[in-house]
Amino acid sequence: MLDRIQKSADFIKSKSSLDFKIGIILGSGLGNLGEEIVAECTLNYNEIPNFPVSTVEGHSGKLILGTLEGVPVIALQGRFHYYEGYSLQETTFPVRVFKALGVETLLLSNASGGLDPAQEIGDLMVLTDHLHLFPDNPLRGKNYTELGPRFPDMSDPYASDLIQKAKEISEKFELGLHYGVYAGTTGPTYETPAEYKYFRIIGADAVGMSTTAETIVAIHGGMKVFAVSVISDLGIEGKIVEISHEEVQEVAAKAGPKFSILFKEMVKFLGA
């Protein structure tokens, strides 16, 4: 594991002169922010030693090394999912590489089903906590102390100071952000009405197929995490309609301008 991480990191380092403290993972339909990064180098995942390859439409499969708002960032334009057949250790491998490259803060994004009646399609929800409902944990197995402690603390999974900064950004730019708990599930099926109801009962405000394992690995590695969901469909009784992956991507793309403002302002804050 340690050797594979280092080989990937060394290859990426050889392609850029920048010092990366901020890592970004762009979810379904949110890859357009990548177009705003002034790229020093763009790599296809299959060029990077030991990297998985994204197989899902809306995840272009590129690693971007460059600057956003003048701040160095390294960004995944498309992520890896458990439902693609990867293990959680494989889906989170890029987070390990980010850490080896010096990343201190990880910005995550996803498209998710909204469970809070106050939400509307196209809204943004800042994650305040999560429910990891996958049948595995990315830290299961041998623990490498070089990567983090055996039993990492998860009392502040999404950094409270960054959530407070998001509230300030939302007020300034009138983004109308929501705040809530994200449930991470395996997919690839969208939820049944009963499942939506169940997730709401156990405390979730949105549900999706990613993010929680990446957060766990980032926290294990000592990073701070900030994450945002684009509400791409509603799992609220009376508002549940048939949904497709194409529609999820379309909604995410329409929410892109608000999402871009939030992430660019957060990057400026972190880079100050």
C-alpha positions in Angstrom: 0.0 0.0 0.0 2.7 2.5 1.0 4.8 1.7 -2.0 1.8 2.1 -4.4 0.8 5.4 -2.8 4.4 6.8 -3.1 4.8 5.7 -6.7 1.6 7.5 -7.7 2.6 10.6 -5.7 6.1 10.7 -7.2 4.7 10.4 -10.8 2.3 13.3 -10.1 5.0 15.4 -8.5 7.2 15.0 -11.6 4.5 16.7 -13.6 4.1 19.9 -11.6 6.1 22.5 -9.8 3.2 23.5 -7.5 2.9 23.0 -3.8 -0.6 21.5 -3.2 -2.4 22.1 0.1 -5.9 21.8 -1.3 -7.5 18.8 -2.9 -10.8 18.7 -4.7 -13.0 15.8 -5.8 -15.8 16.7 -8.3 -18.9 14.5 -8.3 -21.6 13.7 -10.9 -22.2 16.6 -13.3 -19.9 18.9 -11.3 -16.8 18.6 -13.5 -17.3 22.0 -15.0 -15.5 23.6 -12.1 -12.5 21.8 -13.5 -12.7 24.0 -16.6 -12.1 27.1 -14.3 -8.8 25.7 -13.0 -5.8 27.2 -14.7 -4.1 23.9 -15.5 -0.4 23.4 -15.4 -0.9 19.8 -16.3 -3.9 17.4 -16.9 -3.5 13.7 -16.5 -5.8 10.9 -17.5 -6.3 8.4 -14.7 -4.9 5.6 -16.8 -1.6 7.5 -17.1 -1.1 7.5 -13.3 0.6 4.4 -11.8 -1.8 2.4 -9.6 -4.8 4.7 -10.1 -8.2 3.2 -10.6 -10.2 4.3 -13.8 -13.6 6.0 -13.6 -16.2 4.1 -15.6 -19.3 6.3 -15.0 -20.8 8.9 -17.4 -20.3 12.4 -15.9 -17.0 11.5 -14.4 -14.4 12.4 -17.0 -11.5 10.7 -15.4 -8.9 13.4 -15.3 -6.5 14.7 -12.6 -6.0 18.5 -12.9 -2.9 20.2 -11.4 -3.2 23.9 -11.5 -4.5 27.0 -9.7 -8.0 28.2 -8.9 -8.4 31.9 -7.9 -4.6 31.9 -7.9 -4.3 29.1 -5.3 -2.6 25.8 -6.2 -5.2 22.9 -6.2 -5.2 19.3 -7.3 -8.5 18.1 -8.5 -10.2 14.8 -9.5 -12.6 15.4 -12.3 -14.6 12.3 -11.6 -14.4 9.9 -8.7 -14.5 6.1 -8.2 -17.5 4.2 -6.7 -18.0 1.0 -4.7 -20.8 0.1 -7.2 -18.3 0.0 -10.0 -16.8 -3.1 -8.4 -13.9 -1.3 -6.6 -13.2 -1.9 -2.9 -13.5 1.1 -0.6 -9.7 1.0 -0.3 -9.5 1.4 -4.1 -12.2 4.2 -4.3 -10.3 6.2 -1.6 -6.8 5.6 -3.0 -6.6 9.1 -4.6 -7.2 10.6 -1.1 -4.1 8.7 0.1 -2.1 10.1 -2.8 -3.4 13.6 -2.1 -2.0 13.3 1.5 1.3 12.1 0.2 1.5 15.2 -2.0 1.0 17.5 1.0 -2.8 18.2 0.8 -4.1 19.4 4.1 -7.8 20.2 3.2 -10.1 18.1 1.0 -13.1 19.6 -0.7 -15.7 17.1 -1.7 -18.8 17.3 -3.9 -21.6 15.0 -4.9 -25.1 14.8 -6.3 -27.6 13.4 -3.9 -31.3 12.8 -3.2 -32.9 15.4 -0.9 -34.8 14.2 2.2 -35.5 17.5 3.9 -38.9 19.0 3.0 -37.2 22.4 2.9 -35.0 21.4 0.0 -35.7 21.9 -3.7 -34.0 20.3 -6.7 -30.9 22.3 -7.6 -30.2 23.4 -4.0 -26.9 23.0 -2.3 -26.5 21.2 1.0 -23.3 21.6 3.1 -22.5 18.4 4.9 -22.4 18.8 8.7 -22.1 15.0 9.5 -22.7 11.7 7.8 -24.0 8.1 8.1 -21.6 5.6 6.5 -24.0 2.8 5.4 -21.6 0.9 3.2 -21.1 -2.8 4.2 -17.3 -2.1 4.7 -15.0 0.5 6.1 -12.0 1.8 4.1 -9.8 1.4 7.2 -10.6 -2.3 7.7 -7.5 -4.4 7.7 -3.9 -3.7 8.5 -3.4 -0.2 9.8 -0.3 1.7 8.6 0.7 4.2 11.2 2.4 6.2 8.5 -1.1 6.9 7.1 -2.9 7.5 10.4 -4.0 6.0 13.8 -5.7 2.7 14.2 -8.8 4.4 15.7 -9.3 7.8 14.2 -11.6 10.3 15.9 -14.7 11.3 13.9 -16.3 13.8 16.2 -15.8 16.7 13.7 -15.8 14.9 10.2 -16.7 18.1 8.3 -14.7 20.9 9.7 -16.9 23.2 11.8 -14.8 26.3 10.9 -15.2 25.7 7.2 -19.0 25.2 7.7 -19.1 28.6 9.4 -17.1 30.1 6.5 -19.7 28.6 4.1 -22.4 30.3 5.9 -20.7 33.6 5.5 -20.2 33.0 1.8 -23.8 32.0 1.4 -25.0 35.2 3.0 -22.7 37.3 0.9 -23.6 35.7 -2.4 -27.2 34.7 -1.5 -26.6 31.1 -2.3 -29.4 29.8 0.0 -27.3 26.9 1.3 -28.8 24.1 3.3 -26.9 22.2 6.0 -27.4 18.6 7.0 -26.5 14.9 7.4 -25.5 12.8 4.4 -26.2 9.1 4.1 -23.7 7.2 2.0 -25.0 4.0 0.4 -23.6 1.5 -2.1 -25.9 2.1 -5.1 -26.2 1.7 -8.0 -30.0 1.6 -7.6 -31.8 4.8 -6.6 -33.8 4.4 -3.4 -37.3 3.0 -3.0 -39.9 5.2 -1.2 -39.5 3.0 1.9 -35.7 3.4 1.8 -36.0 7.2 1.5 -38.4 7.1 4.5 -35.9 4.9 6.5 -33.0 7.2 5.8 -35.0 10.2 6.9 -36.0 8.4 10.1 -32.4 7.6 11.0 -31.3 11.2 10.6 -30.3 11.8 7.0 -31.1 15.0 5.1 -29.7 13.7 1.8 -28.6 10.3 0.4 -26.0 9.4 -2.2 -23.5 6.8 -3.3 -20.1 8.3 -2.4 -18.2 10.7 -0.1 -18.3 9.1 3.3 -15.4 6.7 2.7 -13.3 9.5 1.2 -14.0 11.6 4.3 -13.0 8.7 6.6 -9.7 8.2 4.8 -9.0 12.0 4.8 -9.7 12.2 8.5 -7.5 9.2 9.1 -4.7 11.0 7.3 -5.1 14.2 9.4 -6.9 16.3 6.7 -9.7 18.7 7.2 -12.8 18.0 5.1 -15.5 20.3 3.6 -18.3 18.7 1.4 -21.3 19.8 -0.5 -24.2 17.9 -2.1 -26.2 19.2 -5.1 -29.8 18.1 -4.5 -30.5 16.4 -7.8 -33.8 14.7 -6.9 -36.2 14.5 -4.0 -36.9 11.5 -1.8 -39.7 13.3 0.0 -43.1 11.7 0.2 -45.4 13.1 -2.4 -42.4 14.5 -4.4 -40.7 11.2 -5.5 -40.6 10.8 -9.3 -38.7 8.5 -11.6 -35.1 9.6 -11.9 -32.2 8.8 -14.3 -28.4 9.4 -14.1 -28.7 11.8 -17.1 -31.2 13.9 -15.2 -29.0 13.9 -12.1 -26.1 15.3 -14.3 -28.4 17.9 -15.8 -29.5 19.2 -12.4 -25.9 19.2 -11.1 -24.8 21.2 -14.2 -27.5 23.8 -13.7 -26.4 24.2 -10.1 -22.9 24.7 -11.3 -22.7 28.5 -11.0 -23.7 28.5 -7.3 -21.4 25.5 -6.6 -18.5 27.3 -8.4 -18.9 30.4 -6.3 -18.9 28.4 -3.1 -15.8 26.4 -3.9 -13.9 29.3 -5.4 -14.5 31.4 -2.3 -13.6 28.5 -0.1 -10.3 28.0 -2.0 -9.5 31.7 -1.7 -10.1 31.6 2.1 -8.0 28.5 2.5 -5.2 30.0 0.3 -5.1 33.3 2.1 
